[in-house]
Amino acid sequence: METISSRLQAGLQFIVSTNQWGVHAIRIAIFIIFIWIGGLKFWNYEAEGIVPFVANSPFMNFFYEKKAPEYKDYKLKEGEFDAKKKAWHTENNTYTFSHGLGLLIMSFGILTLLGIWFPRVGFVGATFVILMTIGTLSFLITTPECWVPDLGSGEHGFPLLSGAGRLVIKDTAILAGAWIVLVDCARRVLKQLQKA
């Protein structure tokens, strides 16, 4: 019985000793997600896909020339080409805004990753990631496409998330991870200040 207990304690102690590696794994995960998603913002299909979120957001819709709900007539399926709809998106500032957003997202990911070596830089990155994910989660309130529409089945509205809503709700995990990274950076910065 004591052998099992001591092995269990040793195993638990080992897991506890990997805490910092776990925090770094969160940084790396945020970096991968933000570099990949940010990079996709340079592709037309991704830029077109975020239009409902941006057009309906009171915090972001000023980046577009056209206002909601006009975009509904110009939606494109992923990979679809329609010259008239593409021209509308060009006039709307869809692509330019998406490129700028992509650069921001990638920079937040890089800053967060740099927190492995530079906690002050990582603190800034994690703060931006937290702010961005809160903004993204606000789409659940502002974007009608986040909820299953009433098309006659009787299954619609809250709490039934659509594909867009399921994509957005996952940011709760990124938010929690960024909070852990932020706390770790703050702890390390405090340690540096106490040594100075």
KOLTI-527913 format. One record per residue: z, y, x of N, C-alpha, C in turn; residue in three letters. Coordinates in nm, 3 decimals. Layout:
(site (Z, Y, X), (Z, Y, X), (Z, Y, X), ALA)
...
This chain:
(site (0.000, -0.120, 0.083), (0.000, 0.000, 0.000), (0.000, 0.127, 0.087), MET)
(site (0.083, 0.125, 0.192), (0.088, 0.241, 0.282), (-0.043, 0.260, 0.356), GLU)
(site (-0.112, 0.150, 0.389), (-0.239, 0.159, 0.459), (-0.343, 0.229, 0.373), THR)
(site (-0.346, 0.190, 0.244), (-0.441, 0.253, 0.151), (-0.407, 0.401, 0.138), ILE)
(site (-0.279, 0.431, 0.125), (-0.236, 0.570, 0.110), (-0.270, 0.652, 0.235), SER)
(site (-0.246, 0.597, 0.352), (-0.276, 0.671, 0.475), (-0.426, 0.687, 0.495), SER)
(site (-0.504, 0.586, 0.457), (-0.651, 0.598, 0.465), (-0.702, 0.704, 0.366), ARG)
(site (-0.644, 0.703, 0.248), (-0.682, 0.801, 0.147), (-0.651, 0.942, 0.197), LEU)
(site (-0.532, 0.959, 0.254), (-0.494, 1.090, 0.307), (-0.586, 1.132, 0.422), GLN)
(site (-0.620, 1.038, 0.508), (-0.710, 1.068, 0.620), (-0.848, 1.108, 0.567), ALA)
(site (-0.894, 1.036, 0.466), (-1.024, 1.069, 0.405), (-1.022, 1.206, 0.341), GLY)
(site (-0.915, 1.235, 0.268), (-0.903, 1.366, 0.204), (-0.893, 1.477, 0.308), LEU)
(site (-0.820, 1.450, 0.416), (-0.805, 1.548, 0.524), (-0.941, 1.577, 0.589), GLN)
(site (-1.021, 1.473, 0.606), (-1.155, 1.491, 0.663), (-1.239, 1.579, 0.571), PHE)
(site (-1.234, 1.550, 0.441), (-1.312, 1.630, 0.345), (-1.268, 1.776, 0.351), ILE)
(site (-1.138, 1.801, 0.357), (-1.087, 1.938, 0.367), (-1.138, 2.006, 0.494), VAL)
(site (-1.148, 1.930, 0.602), (-1.192, 1.987, 0.729), (-1.339, 2.031, 0.727), SER)
(site (-1.416, 1.985, 0.629), (-1.558, 2.022, 0.620), (-1.579, 2.145, 0.531), THR)
(site (-1.472, 2.212, 0.490), (-1.482, 2.326, 0.400), (-1.582, 2.430, 0.448), ASN)
(site (-1.574, 2.470, 0.575), (-1.663, 2.574, 0.626), (-1.809, 2.528, 0.623), GLN)
(site (-1.831, 2.400, 0.648), (-1.968, 2.348, 0.640), (-2.020, 2.357, 0.496), TRP)
(site (-1.930, 2.335, 0.400), (-1.970, 2.347, 0.260), (-2.009, 2.489, 0.224), GLY)
(site (-1.933, 2.585, 0.275), (-1.965, 2.727, 0.250), (-2.100, 2.762, 0.314), VAL)
(site (-2.122, 2.712, 0.436), (-2.251, 2.736, 0.501), (-2.364, 2.669, 0.423), HIS)
(site (-2.337, 2.552, 0.365), (-2.440, 2.484, 0.284), (-2.478, 2.568, 0.163), ALA)
(site (-2.379, 2.637, 0.104), (-2.410, 2.728, -0.007), (-2.499, 2.841, 0.042), ILE)
(site (-2.469, 2.896, 0.158), (-2.553, 3.003, 0.215), (-2.697, 2.955, 0.233), ARG)
(site (-2.710, 2.836, 0.289), (-2.844, 2.780, 0.314), (-2.916, 2.756, 0.182), ILE)
(site (-2.843, 2.706, 0.081), (-2.905, 2.682, -0.050), (-2.954, 2.813, -0.112), ALA)
(site (-2.870, 2.917, -0.105), (-2.911, 3.048, -0.158), (-3.033, 3.099, -0.082), ILE)
(site (-3.033, 3.083, 0.049), (-3.147, 3.125, 0.132), (-3.275, 3.052, 0.087), PHE)
(site (-3.268, 2.921, 0.075), (-3.387, 2.844, 0.035), (-3.437, 2.888, -0.102), ILE)
(site (-3.346, 2.898, -0.199), (-3.385, 2.938, -0.334), (-3.447, 3.077, -0.333), ILE)
(site (-3.384, 3.172, -0.264), (-3.431, 3.310, -0.268), (-3.560, 3.330, -0.189), PHE)
(site (-3.576, 3.259, -0.078), (-3.702, 3.269, -0.003), (-3.816, 3.209, -0.086), ILE)
(site (-3.790, 3.095, -0.146), (-3.895, 3.028, -0.223), (-3.932, 3.107, -0.348), TRP)
(site (-3.831, 3.142, -0.428), (-3.858, 3.217, -0.551), (-3.914, 3.355, -0.520), ILE)
(site (-3.858, 3.420, -0.418), (-3.910, 3.551, -0.378), (-4.055, 3.542, -0.332), GLY)
(site (-4.086, 3.438, -0.255), (-4.223, 3.417, -0.210), (-4.320, 3.393, -0.325), GLY)
(site (-4.272, 3.323, -0.427), (-4.358, 3.297, -0.544), (-4.394, 3.424, -0.619), LEU)
(site (-4.314, 3.528, -0.602), (-4.342, 3.655, -0.671), (-4.471, 3.719, -0.622), LYS)
(site (-4.529, 3.665, -0.515), (-4.658, 3.716, -0.466), (-4.776, 3.641, -0.528), PHE)
(site (-4.749, 3.544, -0.611), (-4.853, 3.469, -0.682), (-4.862, 3.524, -0.823), TRP)
(site (-4.985, 3.540, -0.873), (-5.007, 3.601, -1.004), (-4.936, 3.527, -1.117), ASN)
(site (-4.939, 3.392, -1.115), (-4.880, 3.318, -1.226), (-4.730, 3.346, -1.239), TYR)
(site (-4.662, 3.364, -1.126), (-4.519, 3.393, -1.129), (-4.495, 3.536, -1.177), GLU)
(site (-4.577, 3.629, -1.130), (-4.564, 3.768, -1.173), (-4.585, 3.779, -1.325), ALA)
(site (-4.683, 3.707, -1.375), (-4.710, 3.708, -1.519), (-4.597, 3.641, -1.597), GLU)
(site (-4.536, 3.541, -1.538), (-4.431, 3.465, -1.605), (-4.301, 3.542, -1.624), GLY)
(site (-4.275, 3.641, -1.539), (-4.150, 3.716, -1.553), (-4.163, 3.837, -1.646), ILE)
(site (-4.282, 3.862, -1.697), (-4.305, 3.979, -1.781), (-4.211, 3.985, -1.902), VAL)
(site (-4.189, 3.876, -1.977), (-4.097, 3.888, -2.092), (-3.956, 3.931, -2.052), PRO)
(site (-3.908, 3.884, -1.937), (-3.774, 3.921, -1.892), (-3.767, 4.069, -1.859), PHE)
(site (-3.863, 4.117, -1.781), (-3.863, 4.256, -1.736), (-3.893, 4.351, -1.852), VAL)
(site (-3.991, 4.317, -1.935), (-4.032, 4.405, -2.045), (-3.920, 4.426, -2.147), ALA)
(site (-3.836, 4.326, -2.166), (-3.728, 4.335, -2.265), (-3.597, 4.388, -2.207), ASN)
(site (-3.589, 4.401, -2.076), (-3.464, 4.444, -2.013), (-3.452, 4.595, -2.015), SER)
(site (-3.343, 4.648, -2.069), (-3.325, 4.795, -2.065), (-3.301, 4.847, -1.923), PRO)
(site (-3.268, 4.757, -1.832), (-3.243, 4.796, -1.693), (-3.368, 4.791, -1.606), PHE)
(site (-3.474, 4.723, -1.654), (-3.591, 4.701, -1.569), (-3.723, 4.742, -1.633), MET)
(site (-3.730, 4.759, -1.764), (-3.859, 4.778, -1.830), (-3.933, 4.904, -1.786), ASN)
(site (-3.863, 4.999, -1.725), (-3.930, 5.121, -1.680), (-4.025, 5.096, -1.564), PHE)
(site (-4.017, 4.976, -1.501), (-4.110, 4.943, -1.393), (-4.250, 4.913, -1.446), PHE)
(site (-4.260, 4.884, -1.575), (-4.389, 4.850, -1.636), (-4.447, 4.970, -1.709), TYR)
(site (-4.579, 4.974, -1.713), (-4.649, 5.080, -1.784), (-4.649, 5.055, -1.935), GLU)
(site (-4.661, 4.928, -1.975), (-4.667, 4.891, -2.116), (-4.527, 4.849, -2.162), LYS)
(site (-4.500, 4.858, -2.288), (-4.367, 4.825, -2.338), (-4.372, 4.700, -2.427), LYS)
(site (-4.254, 4.637, -2.439), (-4.241, 4.521, -2.528), (-4.266, 4.571, -2.670), ALA)
(site (-4.324, 4.493, -2.758), (-4.368, 4.355, -2.743), (-4.517, 4.339, -2.716), PRO)
(site (-4.581, 4.443, -2.665), (-4.726, 4.437, -2.639), (-4.763, 4.321, -2.547), GLU)
(site (-4.675, 4.285, -2.453), (-4.706, 4.179, -2.357), (-4.736, 4.046, -2.424), TYR)
(site (-4.686, 4.025, -2.546), (-4.704, 3.896, -2.614), (-4.852, 3.864, -2.635), LYS)
(site (-4.933, 3.966, -2.649), (-5.078, 3.945, -2.668), (-5.150, 3.914, -2.537), ASP)
(site (-5.080, 3.926, -2.425), (-5.144, 3.909, -2.294), (-5.077, 3.801, -2.209), TYR)
(site (-5.001, 3.715, -2.273), (-4.937, 3.604, -2.201), (-5.042, 3.508, -2.150), LYS)
(site (-5.017, 3.456, -2.032), (-5.104, 3.355, -1.971), (-5.022, 3.231, -1.942), LEU)
(site (-5.080, 3.115, -1.963), (-5.013, 2.991, -1.923), (-5.020, 2.982, -1.771), LYS)
(site (-4.926, 2.911, -1.711), (-4.928, 2.896, -1.565), (-5.061, 2.836, -1.521), GLU)
(site (-5.130, 2.907, -1.433), (-5.258, 2.859, -1.381), (-5.379, 2.903, -1.462), GLY)
(site (-5.357, 2.965, -1.578), (-5.469, 3.007, -1.663), (-5.529, 3.137, -1.610), GLU)
(site (-5.662, 3.151, -1.624), (-5.728, 3.275, -1.587), (-5.799, 3.332, -1.708), PHE)
(site (-5.776, 3.458, -1.732), (-5.843, 3.533, -1.838), (-5.858, 3.675, -1.784), ASP)
(site (-5.983, 3.717, -1.761), (-6.009, 3.845, -1.696), (-5.949, 3.962, -1.773), ALA)
(site (-5.958, 3.958, -1.906), (-5.906, 4.067, -1.988), (-5.753, 4.076, -1.974), LYS)
(site (-5.687, 3.961, -1.978), (-5.541, 3.959, -1.967), (-5.497, 3.999, -1.826), LYS)
(site (-5.573, 3.955, -1.727), (-5.540, 3.992, -1.588), (-5.552, 4.143, -1.570), LYS)
(site (-5.655, 4.203, -1.629), (-5.672, 4.349, -1.621), (-5.553, 4.420, -1.685), ALA)
(site (-5.506, 4.366, -1.798), (-5.389, 4.426, -1.864), (-5.268, 4.421, -1.771), TRP)
(site (-5.247, 4.307, -1.705), (-5.133, 4.293, -1.614), (-5.145, 4.388, -1.494), HIS)
(site (-5.268, 4.409, -1.448), (-5.289, 4.503, -1.338), (-5.250, 4.644, -1.382), THR)
(site (-5.296, 4.684, -1.501), (-5.261, 4.816, -1.556), (-5.112, 4.828, -1.584), GLU)
(site (-5.049, 4.718, -1.620), (-4.908, 4.716, -1.655), (-4.816, 4.731, -1.533), ASN)
(site (-4.869, 4.712, -1.413), (-4.791, 4.713, -1.290), (-4.720, 4.579, -1.269), ASN)
(site (-4.766, 4.477, -1.337), (-4.703, 4.344, -1.330), (-4.700, 4.292, -1.187), THR)
(site (-4.812, 4.299, -1.118), (-4.822, 4.239, -0.985), (-4.749, 4.321, -0.879), TYR)
(site (-4.765, 4.451, -0.884), (-4.698, 4.538, -0.785), (-4.547, 4.524, -0.796), THR)
(site (-4.495, 4.528, -0.920), (-4.351, 4.513, -0.940), (-4.304, 4.378, -0.888), PHE)
(site (-4.378, 4.274, -0.917), (-4.340, 4.139, -0.874), (-4.335, 4.128, -0.723), SER)
(site (-4.430, 4.189, -0.654), (-4.430, 4.187, -0.507), (-4.305, 4.255, -0.451), HIS)
(site (-4.271, 4.371, -0.507), (-4.151, 4.441, -0.462), (-4.025, 4.361, -0.489), GLY)
(site (-4.019, 4.299, -0.607), (-3.905, 4.216, -0.642), (-3.895, 4.097, -0.547), LEU)
(site (-4.009, 4.040, -0.513), (-4.011, 3.927, -0.419), (-3.954, 3.964, -0.284), GLY)
(site (-3.990, 4.082, -0.235), (-3.936, 4.128, -0.106), (-3.784, 4.146, -0.113), LEU)
(site (-3.736, 4.202, -0.223), (-3.592, 4.219, -0.241), (-3.520, 4.085, -0.244), LEU)
(site (-3.571, 3.993, -0.323), (-3.509, 3.862, -0.337), (-3.503, 3.791, -0.201), ILE)
(site (-3.614, 3.794, -0.127), (-3.615, 3.729, 0.004), (-3.516, 3.796, 0.100), MET)
(site (-3.507, 3.929, 0.095), (-3.413, 3.998, 0.186), (-3.268, 3.961, 0.151), SER)
(site (-3.236, 3.945, 0.022), (-3.101, 3.904, -0.017), (-3.070, 3.765, 0.038), PHE)
(site (-3.168, 3.676, 0.031), (-3.149, 3.541, 0.085), (-3.126, 3.542, 0.235), GLY)
(site (-3.203, 3.623, 0.306), (-3.189, 3.632, 0.452), (-3.053, 3.690, 0.490), ILE)
(site (-3.012, 3.797, 0.423), (-2.882, 3.858, 0.451), (-2.768, 3.759, 0.427), LEU)
(site (-2.780, 3.682, 0.321), (-2.676, 3.583, 0.290), (-2.671, 3.476, 0.398), THR)
(site (-2.786, 3.427, 0.442), (-2.790, 3.327, 0.548), (-2.730, 3.381, 0.678), LEU)
(site (-2.759, 3.505, 0.710), (-2.708, 3.565, 0.834), (-2.555, 3.572, 0.836), LEU)
(site (-2.493, 3.557, 0.719), (-2.349, 3.554, 0.710), (-2.286, 3.440, 0.788), GLY)
(site (-2.364, 3.338, 0.820), (-2.312, 3.229, 0.904), (-2.264, 3.287, 1.038), ILE)
(site (-2.339, 3.381, 1.092), (-2.309, 3.439, 1.224), (-2.249, 3.579, 1.216), TRP)
(site (-2.287, 3.652, 1.111), (-2.245, 3.792, 1.097), (-2.182, 3.813, 0.959), PHE)
(site (-2.050, 3.800, 0.948), (-1.987, 3.805, 0.816), (-2.007, 3.937, 0.740), PRO)
(site (-2.017, 4.047, 0.812), (-2.039, 4.176, 0.743), (-2.177, 4.179, 0.677), ARG)
(site (-2.276, 4.127, 0.747), (-2.411, 4.120, 0.691), (-2.412, 4.024, 0.572), VAL)
(site (-2.345, 3.911, 0.590), (-2.336, 3.813, 0.482), (-2.264, 3.868, 0.360), GLY)
(site (-2.164, 3.953, 0.383), (-2.093, 4.017, 0.272), (-2.188, 4.102, 0.189), PHE)
(site (-2.272, 4.179, 0.258), (-2.371, 4.263, 0.189), (-2.469, 4.174, 0.111), VAL)
(site (-2.518, 4.069, 0.176), (-2.612, 3.978, 0.111), (-2.551, 3.913, -0.013), GLY)
(site (-2.429, 3.862, 0.000), (-2.363, 3.796, -0.114), (-2.338, 3.895, -0.228), ALA)
(site (-2.304, 4.020, -0.193), (-2.285, 4.122, -0.297), (-2.414, 4.145, -0.374), THR)
(site (-2.525, 4.156, -0.303), (-2.655, 4.174, -0.370), (-2.692, 4.052, -0.455), PHE)
(site (-2.663, 3.933, -0.405), (-2.692, 3.811, -0.482), (-2.610, 3.810, -0.611), VAL)
(site (-2.484, 3.848, -0.602), (-2.400, 3.854, -0.722), (-2.456, 3.954, -0.823), ILE)
(site (-2.489, 4.073, -0.775), (-2.545, 4.175, -0.866), (-2.676, 4.127, -0.929), LEU)
(site (-2.760, 4.064, -0.847), (-2.888, 4.017, -0.899), (-2.869, 3.906, -1.003), MET)
(site (-2.778, 3.813, -0.977), (-2.760, 3.704, -1.073), (-2.697, 3.754, -1.203), THR)
(site (-2.611, 3.853, -1.194), (-2.557, 3.913, -1.317), (-2.672, 3.976, -1.396), ILE)
(site (-2.762, 4.046, -1.324), (-2.880, 4.103, -1.389), (-2.967, 3.996, -1.452), GLY)
(site (-2.987, 3.887, -1.381), (-3.068, 3.778, -1.435), (-3.002, 3.717, -1.558), THR)
(site (-2.872, 3.697, -1.553), (-2.802, 3.639, -1.669), (-2.806, 3.732, -1.790), LEU)
(site (-2.823, 3.863, -1.767), (-2.834, 3.956, -1.880), (-2.958, 3.928, -1.964), SER)
(site (-3.057, 3.858, -1.904), (-3.177, 3.822, -1.980), (-3.145, 3.734, -2.099), PHE)
(site (-3.036, 3.660, -2.093), (-2.996, 3.577, -2.207), (-2.969, 3.662, -2.330), LEU)
(site (-2.931, 3.786, -2.308), (-2.904, 3.878, -2.418), (-3.029, 3.957, -2.456), ILE)
(site (-3.108, 3.995, -2.357), (-3.219, 4.088, -2.384), (-3.354, 4.022, -2.410), THR)
(site (-3.372, 3.896, -2.370), (-3.505, 3.833, -2.379), (-3.511, 3.731, -2.493), THR)
(site (-3.585, 3.761, -2.599), (-3.594, 3.667, -2.711), (-3.648, 3.529, -2.669), PRO)
(site (-3.733, 3.525, -2.566), (-3.792, 3.398, -2.522), (-3.690, 3.301, -2.462), GLU)
(site (-3.566, 3.344, -2.442), (-3.463, 3.257, -2.386), (-3.408, 3.160, -2.491), CYS)
(site (-3.441, 3.183, -2.617), (-3.388, 3.099, -2.725), (-3.501, 3.031, -2.800), TRP)
(site (-3.476, 2.914, -2.850), (-3.577, 2.841, -2.927), (-3.612, 2.926, -3.049), VAL)
(site (-3.742, 2.953, -3.070), (-3.782, 3.037, -3.185), (-3.777, 2.959, -3.316), PRO)
(site (-3.771, 3.032, -3.424), (-3.771, 2.970, -3.558), (-3.916, 2.938, -3.596), ASP)
(site (-3.954, 2.812, -3.574), (-4.091, 2.768, -3.606), (-4.091, 2.664, -3.718), LEU)
(site (-3.978, 2.657, -3.791), (-3.974, 2.570, -3.907), (-3.893, 2.443, -3.894), GLY)
(site (-3.850, 2.406, -3.774), (-3.777, 2.279, -3.758), (-3.631, 2.291, -3.801), SER)
(site (-3.584, 2.413, -3.813), (-3.443, 2.434, -3.844), (-3.357, 2.439, -3.718), GLY)
(site (-3.416, 2.410, -3.603), (-3.345, 2.415, -3.476), (-3.393, 2.537, -3.398), GLU)
(site (-3.313, 2.643, -3.399), (-3.354, 2.766, -3.331), (-3.234, 2.854, -3.305), HIS)
(site (-3.252, 2.951, -3.217), (-3.148, 3.049, -3.187), (-3.032, 2.992, -3.106), GLY)
(site (-2.927, 3.073, -3.091), (-2.809, 3.034, -3.015), (-2.747, 2.908, -3.075), PHE)
(site (-2.707, 2.812, -2.995), (-2.703, 2.801, -2.849), (-2.821, 2.724, -2.791), PRO)
(site (-2.931, 2.715, -2.864), (-3.044, 2.633, -2.822), (-3.134, 2.708, -2.725), LEU)
(site (-3.115, 2.681, -2.598), (-3.191, 2.747, -2.494), (-3.333, 2.693, -2.487), LEU)
(site (-3.429, 2.782, -2.472), (-3.568, 2.744, -2.448), (-3.584, 2.712, -2.299), SER)
(site (-3.706, 2.681, -2.258), (-3.732, 2.659, -2.115), (-3.694, 2.781, -2.033), GLY)
(site (-3.727, 2.899, -2.084), (-3.691, 3.024, -2.013), (-3.540, 3.040, -2.006), ALA)
(site (-3.471, 3.009, -2.114), (-3.326, 3.021, -2.116), (-3.259, 2.922, -2.022), GLY)
(site (-3.314, 2.800, -2.016), (-3.258, 2.699, -1.925), (-3.278, 2.741, -1.780), ARG)
(site (-3.388, 2.809, -1.752), (-3.413, 2.860, -1.618), (-3.309, 2.967, -1.581), LEU)
(site (-3.278, 3.054, -1.675), (-3.186, 3.165, -1.651), (-3.041, 3.115, -1.636), VAL)
(site (-2.997, 3.024, -1.722), (-2.857, 2.982, -1.723), (-2.816, 2.918, -1.590), ILE)
(site (-2.913, 2.865, -1.515), (-2.882, 2.804, -1.386), (-2.829, 2.906, -1.286), LYS)
(site (-2.853, 3.033, -1.312), (-2.802, 3.136, -1.220), (-2.650, 3.144, -1.221), ASP)
(site (-2.584, 3.082, -1.319), (-2.438, 3.078, -1.316), (-2.390, 3.004, -1.191), THR)
(site (-2.462, 2.899, -1.151), (-2.425, 2.825, -1.030), (-2.448, 2.909, -0.905), ALA)
(site (-2.557, 2.984, -0.901), (-2.583, 3.073, -0.787), (-2.474, 3.181, -0.781), ILE)
(site (-2.437, 3.235, -0.897), (-2.332, 3.336, -0.902), (-2.201, 3.282, -0.846), LEU)
(site (-2.163, 3.161, -0.887), (-2.039, 3.101, -0.837), (-2.047, 3.077, -0.687), ALA)
(site (-2.161, 3.028, -0.639), (-2.179, 3.005, -0.496), (-2.173, 3.133, -0.416), GLY)
(site (-2.236, 3.238, -0.469), (-2.235, 3.367, -0.399), (-2.093, 3.424, -0.394), ALA)
(site (-2.014, 3.398, -0.497), (-1.875, 3.444, -0.496), (-1.797, 3.375, -0.385), TRP)
(site (-1.816, 3.244, -0.369), (-1.749, 3.170, -0.262), (-1.790, 3.226, -0.125), ILE)
(site (-1.918, 3.254, -0.108), (-1.968, 3.311, 0.017), (-1.910, 3.450, 0.041), VAL)
(site (-1.904, 3.530, -0.064), (-1.847, 3.665, -0.052), (-1.702, 3.659, -0.006), LEU)
(site (-1.624, 3.572, -0.068), (-1.482, 3.557, -0.031), (-1.470, 3.510, 0.115), VAL)
(site (-1.555, 3.416, 0.155), (-1.552, 3.367, 0.293), (-1.584, 3.481, 0.391), ASP)
(site (-1.684, 3.560, 0.359), (-1.720, 3.673, 0.446), (-1.606, 3.773, 0.454), CYS)
(site (-1.544, 3.804, 0.340), (-1.433, 3.899, 0.338), (-1.318, 3.846, 0.424), ALA)
(site (-1.287, 3.718, 0.413), (-1.180, 3.657, 0.493), (-1.210, 3.669, 0.642), ARG)
(site (-1.335, 3.642, 0.681), (-1.373, 3.647, 0.821), (-1.373, 3.791, 0.875), ARG)
(site (-1.417, 3.887, 0.791), (-1.415, 4.028, 0.832), (-1.270, 4.074, 0.851), VAL)
(site (-1.182, 4.036, 0.759), (-1.041, 4.071, 0.773), (-0.983, 4.014, 0.902), LEU)
(site (-1.021, 3.893, 0.934), (-0.973, 3.829, 1.058), (-1.019, 3.908, 1.180), LYS)
(site (-1.146, 3.954, 1.177), (-1.200, 4.034, 1.287), (-1.123, 4.166, 1.299), GLN)
(site (-1.093, 4.231, 1.185), (-1.023, 4.358, 1.187), (-0.880, 4.344, 1.239), LEU)
(site (-0.818, 4.231, 1.207), (-0.681, 4.208, 1.254), (-0.676, 4.184, 1.404), GLN)
(site (-0.783, 4.127, 1.459), (-0.789, 4.104, 1.603), (-0.816, 4.233, 1.681), LYS)
(site (-0.884, 4.328, 1.614), (-0.923, 4.454, 1.683), (-0.804, 4.545, 1.708), ALA)
